[in-house]
Amino acid sequence: MQYGICHLSIVPVRISPDDTTEMVTQLLYGGLFKIKELRKFWVRIEIAFDGQEGWINKKQFKLISEEDYIQLNSEEDTIISTDFISHIITKDNIFQPITLGARIDLVKFLNHLHEGSATKPTKEKSKLVETALLFLNAPYLWGGKTPFGIDSSGLTQMTYKINGLKLFRSTEKQATQGEALSFIEESEPGDLAFFDNREGIINHVGIILKDNYIIHSHGHVRIDRIDHTGIFNTSEKIYSHKLRVIKKIV
């Protein structure tokens, strides 16, 4: 088996080996992965952080050894970028932007230099809301994970990742994690609320705030009211999502 690392700012991961197909997620700078299948122009990967699979272009990553993959995949010394946007300087003295949530502890391995703020995740639940608010007003983007475009499960995953906590990539898989709460009154800021469609399929997630508010990605990352029925869109004055379950992850 071969292994790789993302040395670019943002790389689309697609459902099929074709630039026109659905983007299922994104690789950010420092993302590690296993290579499951090789083709002429594409590789099918399994992302180390969450096990998400998809296809990326062969020109958009660097191969690394199995030994390096195992060592770099250790979470003990993970450092995450905390700036909306910062920069790395390559060995050729080229400035390259990177986004919030990139892994900065791998710059030395890639022979890069980072300019910006970064932190070692503390796994403190009290910081989840503060982190989520960094994405406020980011546009909705299916498969997106950055302030330049993000979907609902991308928002929750990145908020938790920046704080050293792991969530799966998809909304349905995230809903299998944690402890279900019986009533919304039992929830705390940082808990996750999941919502389903008419067929009962869980298709949306947001982060509980205090005083019965929720932050979620719907058109853009926004704050709305939440109650036992679901999300009440404060600008349109309608319920936009039907509540299915609230989960305590940490």
Disulfide bonds with the S-S distance in Angstrom:
none
